[in-house]
Each structure stands twice: as structure tokens, then as C-alpha cells.
Amino acid sequence: MEKIIQITAGRGPAECTWVVAQVLKKVLDEAQEQGFVTTLLQRETGQENGTVETATIAVKGKNAATFVNSWTGTIQWIGQSQFRKMHKRKNWFIGVFEIESQKNASISENDIHYQAMRSSGAGGQHVNKVSSAIRATHIPTGIAVVAMESRSQHQNKKLATERLLKKLEDETLQQLKNHVGKQWENQLNIQRGNPVRVFTGSDFKKNKVEKSYKGTRQQLKTDLRNENN
């Protein structure tokens, strides 16, 4: 079983990107301890050293769903800003969301259409007479690439296949990023008051999540008002 999650700071400030970097380490360490195989699919670094805007991870193994569920939701860090020492805000929030595995993650040869075509540009008689360039089109998505560097049609086919697979991979990661961005926008305010995990201090120690947040609700509202300060 394989599950995919993305850890994101959303539109949060630099402090949230620091939290994302810490959570990424925790997730990878915990997954390794429990025997899961993880693959870091994407990581977008933040503006400050040691920070991460978003990270996408594939988790594979028995009971991967249970592991992913234990992290999915809002993560709260309680602590002093690492970048603004005089800043009053103490509560910082990031999101962890599950993403559907892509159906086209495994590309079949039957999904690719190859078309021979004449190369364009300089090249003398060879370009004018031989259809050595190759256009490779992924039929389900319509994404196409062209390779014409070599005089060998076989070599151009190989180059076109490699380029097409890379382009499909980039497209998949962009779709993941866009999906999570929309999900984060919809759920950010709703989930702030109900984190699935809470960490504290510069050493990022895990705290027990309390069932009731009545005593801290007013503080959370204050933090929200100060978020853009």
C-alpha cells in the first residue's frame, strides 16, 4: 500500500516554513522506525536557511494508511519565533494533507504514440531527405515532446521517451502542489483549533494533544489577528 502526503506552510510566515522542515524530519524518522519505505517526491525550500515551504512524501508499506492518518490535519508548534525574537506570537500552524495516488504514475508503452517527422533548421541534405525526428505523445493527457538532435531515428525515439516521462513527472508534481494549495486554503481556519499533533520549544518536543481547547481559544484568536504583523 502506498500513500502520499504533503506538508505545507500554506501562506504562513517564515516561522511556519521552519515548522514544516521540523515536521518533515519527524515524519521521515518515524516512518523509518516503523518499517515504512519513504520517497521524497518534492521539496520546495523556504526563504530562510533550513526552512521548507512544502514537501511531498510517498509512504509505502503495510498499515501505511494508519500511519498517514496519524499525521493528517493541522500541526501546531508552540514556541518563540526563530526569526523575530521580539514577536509576541507563540502558536504556529502548518497543514499535512493526504493526496490521491496518481493513476498514471506507471506509464505504459501503449500510452505513447510515436510519429516520425523531418527535422527543422540547419542540417543540409540529411534534414531535407530523412524523417529522423520523433514526436512522442502521451495519449491520455495529450502531452507531447520532440527529439531531433540525432541522425538516428532510434536514438531520437529514446530521447523523446525520456523527455516525455520527465515532463509527465513534472506535471504530476505540479498537480499535487495545486491540489494541496486549494485544500489548504479551504481548511486552514477550520482546523487551527484542533491540531492532530502539538510540538513545543526549539527542540521540537512532542506534546500530548488535549481534547478541549476552551482555555486556549482566546489566545488562538489573538494569534490569528497578529498573523500578518
C-alpha positions in Angstrom: 0.0 0.0 0.0 1.3 3.5 -0.9 0.0 6.8 0.5 1.1 10.3 -0.5 1.1 13.3 1.9 2.1 16.9 1.6 3.4 19.0 4.4 2.8 22.7 3.8 3.1 26.1 5.4 0.3 27.4 3.3 0.5 31.2 3.3 2.2 31.2 6.7 5.3 33.2 7.6 8.9 32.1 7.8 8.2 30.5 11.2 5.7 28.1 9.6 8.3 27.1 7.0 10.7 26.2 9.9 7.9 24.1 11.4 7.5 22.3 8.0 11.2 21.4 8.0 11.0 20.0 11.5 7.8 18.0 10.8 9.4 16.6 7.6 12.2 15.2 9.7 9.8 13.8 12.3 7.7 12.1 9.6 10.7 10.5 7.9 12.2 9.4 11.1 9.0 7.9 12.5 8.3 6.2 9.2 11.7 4.6 9.2 11.3 3.4 12.8 8.0 1.7 11.9 9.5 0.0 8.8 7.9 2.1 6.0 9.6 2.9 2.8 9.5 6.6 2.1 10.3 8.6 -1.1 10.6 12.4 -1.0 8.8 13.3 -4.2 9.1 17.1 -3.9 10.6 19.7 -1.6 10.4 23.5 -2.0 12.8 25.3 0.2 11.8 28.5 2.1 13.5 31.8 2.1 15.3 31.3 5.4 18.1 28.7 5.8 16.8 25.4 7.0 13.2 26.0 6.1 10.8 24.3 3.7 7.7 25.7 2.1 6.2 22.4 1.0 7.3 18.7 0.9 5.6 15.8 -0.7 6.3 12.3 0.5 5.2 8.8 -0.6 4.9 6.3 2.2 4.8 2.6 1.3 4.2 -0.5 3.4 1.6 -2.4 5.4 -0.6 -0.1 7.5 0.6 3.0 5.6 -2.9 4.4 5.8 -2.9 4.2 9.6 0.5 6.0 9.7 -0.6 8.7 7.3 -3.9 9.3 9.2 -1.9 9.9 12.4 -0.2 12.9 10.8 -3.1 14.2 8.6 -4.5 17.5 9.7 -3.1 20.6 11.4 0.2 20.5 13.3 0.8 23.2 16.0 4.1 24.4 17.3 4.3 26.4 20.5 7.4 28.4 20.8 9.4 31.6 20.3 9.9 32.8 16.7 13.2 31.6 15.3 13.5 34.7 13.1 11.7 37.5 15.1 12.8 37.2 18.7 10.6 40.0 20.0 7.5 38.7 18.2 4.7 38.0 20.7 3.0 35.2 18.8 3.7 31.8 20.3 1.4 29.5 18.3 2.3 28.5 14.7 0.3 26.1 12.4 1.0 24.1 9.3 -1.0 21.5 7.4 -0.5 17.9 6.5 -2.8 16.6 3.7 -3.2 13.2 2.0 -3.1 13.2 -1.8 -4.6 10.6 -4.0 -2.0 8.4 -5.8 -1.8 9.3 -9.4 -3.4 6.8 -11.8 -0.8 7.4 -14.5 2.2 7.0 -12.2 3.1 3.9 -14.2 3.3 4.8 -18.0 2.6 2.0 -20.4 4.3 1.8 -23.8 0.8 1.6 -25.3 0.0 5.0 -23.9 2.7 6.7 -26.1 2.3 7.4 -29.8 5.4 8.0 -31.8 5.4 9.9 -35.1 8.4 10.3 -37.4 8.9 13.8 -38.8 11.5 15.8 -40.7 13.9 17.8 -38.6 13.8 21.6 -38.9 16.7 24.0 -39.0 20.2 23.7 -40.3 21.4 20.2 -41.3 22.0 20.0 -45.0 20.8 17.2 -47.2 20.1 14.9 -44.3 17.5 17.2 -42.8 15.8 17.6 -46.2 15.5 13.9 -47.1 15.3 11.9 -43.9 12.5 11.9 -41.4 14.7 11.2 -38.3 13.0 13.5 -35.8 10.5 11.9 -33.4 7.4 13.3 -31.8 6.2 11.4 -28.7 2.7 12.0 -27.5 1.2 10.7 -24.2 -2.3 9.7 -25.5 -4.2 10.0 -22.2 -3.0 13.6 -21.5 -2.1 14.9 -24.9 1.3 16.0 -23.6 3.9 15.8 -26.5 7.7 16.3 -26.9 10.0 16.3 -29.9 13.6 15.0 -30.2 15.6 15.8 -33.4 19.2 16.1 -32.2 20.4 12.8 -33.6 20.5 11.5 -37.2 19.4 8.1 -35.8 15.6 7.8 -35.6 16.1 5.1 -32.9 18.2 7.5 -30.7 15.7 10.3 -31.2 12.9 7.9 -30.1 14.9 7.1 -26.9 15.5 10.8 -26.2 11.8 11.7 -26.8 10.7 8.9 -24.4 13.0 10.2 -21.7 11.8 13.8 -22.2 8.1 12.7 -22.2 8.5 10.8 -18.9 10.2 13.7 -17.3 7.5 16.1 -18.4 4.8 13.8 -17.1 6.5 13.6 -13.8 6.8 17.4 -13.6 3.1 17.7 -14.5 2.1 15.3 -11.8 4.1 17.1 -9.1 2.5 20.4 -10.2 -1.0 18.9 -10.0 -0.2 17.7 -6.5 1.0 21.1 -5.4 -2.1 22.9 -6.9 -4.4 20.4 -5.2 -2.9 20.8 -1.8 -2.8 24.6 -2.2 -6.6 24.7 -2.7 -7.2 22.2 0.1 -5.1 24.3 2.5 -7.0 27.5 1.6 -10.3 25.7 2.4 -9.2 24.1 5.7 -6.7 26.5 7.3 -9.1 28.4 9.5 -11.3 25.5 10.3 -8.6 23.2 11.6 -6.4 25.6 13.6 -8.2 24.9 16.9 -7.9 21.2 16.6 -4.3 20.1 15.9 -3.5 16.4 15.5 -0.1 16.9 16.9 1.5 19.6 19.1 5.2 20.3 19.4 7.0 22.8 21.7 10.2 24.7 22.1 13.3 24.9 19.9 14.0 21.2 20.4 10.6 20.5 18.9 9.4 18.0 21.5 6.0 16.3 21.0 3.2 17.3 23.4 0.1 15.4 24.3 -2.9 16.7 22.3 -5.6 17.9 24.7 -9.3 17.1 23.9 -10.6 20.5 24.9 -9.2 23.9 23.8 -11.6 26.2 25.6 -8.8 27.6 27.7 -6.7 28.5 24.7 -9.3 29.6 22.2 -8.9 33.2 23.0 -5.2 33.0 22.6 -5.6 31.4 19.2 -7.9 34.2 18.1 -5.3 36.7 19.2 -2.6 34.9 17.3 -4.8 34.9 14.1 -5.2 38.7 14.4 -1.4 39.1 14.7 -0.5 36.7 11.9 0.3 39.3 9.3 2.1 41.6 11.7 
